[in-house]
């Protein structure tokens, strides 16, 4: 009788368990407060991991602790978007530690009123342009190639309703946001065939710490959380362009249609955005910092 072949001994090694897929990743600038922080929280609630970027990283750390964020689901990066090498280094660190983001939101921004007759205000203008225009492009730059290679990704630029038409005393901010709108529109066409979605968001009035000194009316005012909820829905839906709230989009378009003489007359008595610098009382030609003017590189209100 032939002997039966013994069955092989069971393996002592545990069977390999399939690894769960990584949660999607959001990279957002201006995450220390305002719109950027509200967007981070909304995406976190939707199951995203977070790459949180700002100059004031301590504020982000405190916020993350207050909201009991899972340490495995977020990382904090210090960067100044006005210095391209700084934000690019933060982006590379994010890719190395967390992977290529699924969504990148350029939310860092500043806003000050200006007077072109004042020499010092030219420096304020340069800072606004560097933050709101170049900073947006520098935020997107390091992610375009890896997103192209992957064949997917979303780039979101936070512009403003004010980019549709200029307001007296607010020229630098309006011009910077008009540039952001045109830039995102151009980039959208360039990346259309690469699988990369480019979304331009135009906030109206948002109630953030940087708007507390505004003296004019703010119709259809939204909280940062309300804006973030609508922005998240627009991004998830694949929108290429969205004004939030929609009522301000109608107002802005109507203003664009007004003839110049009527537009100028309508805004003749409108209070202006506070300047970052004010004349020194002892030397009228000099300018000194205004302690009441917000100066943080965090997305503030968008003043239509």
Secondary structure as GFF3:
##gff-version 3
##sequence-region A 1 304
A	DSSP	beta_strand	25	29	.	.	.	ID=ss1
A	DSSP	alpha_helix	34	45	.	.	.	ID=ss2
A	DSSP	beta_strand	49	54	.	.	.	ID=ss3
A	DSSP	alpha_helix	57	66	.	.	.	ID=ss4
A	DSSP	three_ten_helix	71	73	.	.	.	ID=ss5
A	DSSP	beta_strand	74	78	.	.	.	ID=ss6
A	DSSP	alpha_helix	84	98	.	.	.	ID=ss7
A	DSSP	beta_strand	103	106	.	.	.	ID=ss8
A	DSSP	alpha_helix	119	129	.	.	.	ID=ss9
A	DSSP	pi_helix	130	134	.	.	.	ID=ss10
A	DSSP	alpha_helix	135	150	.	.	.	ID=ss11
A	DSSP	beta_strand	153	158	.	.	.	ID=ss12
A	DSSP	three_ten_helix	161	163	.	.	.	ID=ss13
A	DSSP	alpha_helix	171	191	.	.	.	ID=ss14
A	DSSP	three_ten_helix	192	194	.	.	.	ID=ss15
A	DSSP	beta_strand	196	203	.	.	.	ID=ss16
A	DSSP	beta_strand	206	207	.	.	.	ID=ss17
A	DSSP	three_ten_helix	209	211	.	.	.	ID=ss18
A	DSSP	beta_strand	222	223	.	.	.	ID=ss19
A	DSSP	alpha_helix	224	236	.	.	.	ID=ss20
A	DSSP	beta_strand	241	244	.	.	.	ID=ss21
A	DSSP	alpha_helix	246	257	.	.	.	ID=ss22
A	DSSP	alpha_helix	260	266	.	.	.	ID=ss23
A	DSSP	beta_strand	277	279	.	.	.	ID=ss24
A	DSSP	beta_strand	287	289	.	.	.	ID=ss25
###
